[in-house]
Amino acid sequence: QVQLVESGGGLVQPGGSLRLSCAANGRYFGLNAMNWYRRAPGKQREWISSITVGNRQQISDSVKDRFTVSRDNTTNTVYLEMRDLKPEVTAVYYCNTQQCSNIYWGQGTQVTVSS
């Protein structure tokens, strides 16, 4: 069993920054891509980024000018750095990975951008 634990969300003013973390625990082999998604109020879940163990990254065009993704393979943790935040990025952010045909999700961390 794999557990994904997100942290780092919170309330931030427009123009601020946050760094989200997602730590994979349990029987995680560290071989698969780790992904970030978000779900904004009233909207469908949206893919944000993916990063492989070899550090190959993909980031959604909607955020790539303000978000960066990174990964620490020694701790099985993926990070999402978000800067110059705007109210429209308010959402619950989830990390996700797949292992042995199972898909795992974290519990999510709330990001709220508001003055």
HUQUIRA-V206626 format. One record per pair of residues at least 4 apart in sequence whose ideal C-beta (glycine too) atoms are under 6 Angstrom apart, sorted by the first residue. I is the first residue (numbers start at 1). J is the second residue. If there is no record, write none. Layout:
I/J + I/J
This chain:
1/26 + 1/27 + 2/26 + 2/28 + 2/99 + 2/104 + 3/25 + 3/26 + 4/22 + 4/24 + 4/95 + 4/104 + 4/106 + 5/23 + 5/106 + 6/22 + 6/95 + 6/106 + 6/109 + 7/21 + 8/19 + 8/20 + 8/21 + 9/109 + 9/110 + 9/111 + 11/112 + 12/16 + 12/18 + 12/85 + 12/113 + 13/115 + 14/86 + 14/113 + 14/115 + 15/84 + 16/85 + 17/83 + 18/82 + 19/79 + 19/81 + 20/80 + 20/93 + 21/77 + 21/79 + 22/78 + 22/95 + 22/106 + 23/77 + 24/28 + 24/76 + 28/76 + 30/73 + 30/76 + 31/53 + 32/97 + 32/98 + 32/99 + 33/50 + 33/52 + 34/51 + 34/78 + 34/97 + 35/50 + 35/96 + 36/48 + 36/49 + 36/80 + 36/95 + 37/45 + 37/47 + 37/48 + 37/94 + 37/96 + 38/46 + 38/48 + 38/91 + 38/93 + 39/45 + 39/91 + 39/92 + 40/91 + 48/60 + 49/59 + 49/69 + 50/58 + 51/57 + 51/69 + 51/71 + 52/56 + 53/73 + 57/69 + 59/64 + 63/67 + 66/83 + 66/84 + 67/82 + 68/81 + 69/80 + 70/79 + 71/78 + 72/77 + 85/89 + 85/113 + 87/113 + 89/113 + 90/112 + 90/113 + 92/108 + 92/110 + 93/109 + 93/111 + 94/105 + 94/106 + 94/108 + 95/106 + 96/105 + 97/104 + 98/103
